[in-house]
Amino acid sequence: MLTHSEVLGDQSALRAQLHRDGDAHRELLRLNWARPLGDIAFDWAAILAATAAVAWIGLETLPLALLVVANRQRALGNILHDAGHRNLCRTLRVNDAVAGLLVAPLVFASLDSYRADHFKHHMRLGAAGGDPDLMDPPETLPGCWLASYLRQVFSLRAWWGNFLGHLGAVGVPLSARVGIVAWWIGALTLLVEFTGAQFTLTFVGLWLLARATVFHLITTLREMCDHFGLRPGGILSFTRDMAVRGPARWLIHPRNNGYHLTHHLLPAVPYYHLPRAHALFRRLPAYLEHGTVCNAYFAGRAAVVRAWEREARS
């Protein structure tokens, strides 16, 4: 189990090496407030375009529409994540206003509740009963990685959390849930006004179906990539970077979300600077000696799924 001091110790060691390497990392902390606004607009446009395809072309477009919507739901979740770290704008009111108006309620989330839980994940990383994102593997991992993945996929608790977000979560204040519902009522009212009832019903159905199916499958895989199959003992030993290229990365880890180890080591880096931060960290002794980097999801013995199998831990 990781302790608060071990988390801070890993961060301090890496930052000390960064300072000895110069001030190159300071540029990585600069925020471009227009970047997330443009990305949010792109996500909204992609979701509405997918809805239009199903509503105006036909159900034959449904499989592709589900993939697009689920992927953009994942991307919006990554924007929410950066908002939780105040990485959209260092001015808290502006940061929270953008996320609260355009992102959080859309993905069934309360920004305040998300921020509180995510802070625990960072500070109590790997702690049973303390880390809200901890996935407890069975005592003996199965020989095939697919069994570990399906165990998480068919967890009712995990599915419920991915489907309803904070609307169905324990411990989220009633006022936060009411706020999410009120936002949706207002948004759907506007959507009916501008696009009509048929389009709006298609949007709601597509949104919910994507969260219940493709989004859940992607999110489960993404969450397992972060820490699953690793042994607690420090950020560097319990967290991965997924330095993967190609379509699979776009689907599973939009917005550079695969650089999870890099993020844990320096959380103030916004998502659009994470590849540069990762490249910088790979020059540092602490990262080179103890960091875990995977360059593939499924192919080859070094793929991340191999860490979810019994042989990888024996």
Salt bridges, closest charged atoms under 4 A:
ASP21 OD2 - ARG283 NH2 2.88
ASP23 OD1 - ARG26 NE 3.39
GLU27 OE1 - ARG30 NE 2.89
ASP39 OD2 - ARG35 NE 3.22
ASP39 OD2 - ARG255 NE 3.64
ASP43 OD1 - ARG72 NH1 2.76
ASP43 OD2 - ARG255 NH1 2.82
ASP82 OD1 - HIS81 ND1 3.49
ASP96 OD1 - ARG115 NH2 2.84
ASP131 OD1 - HIS121 ND1 2.88
ASP133 OD2 - HIS121 ND1 3.67
GLU223 OE2 - ARG222 NH2 3.84
ASP226 OD2 - ARG222 NH1 2.90
ASP226 OD2 - HIS260 NE2 3.79
ASP241 OD2 - HIS278 ND1 3.04
GLU289 OE1 - HIS290 NE2 3.76
GLU309 OE2 - ARG306 NH1 2.96
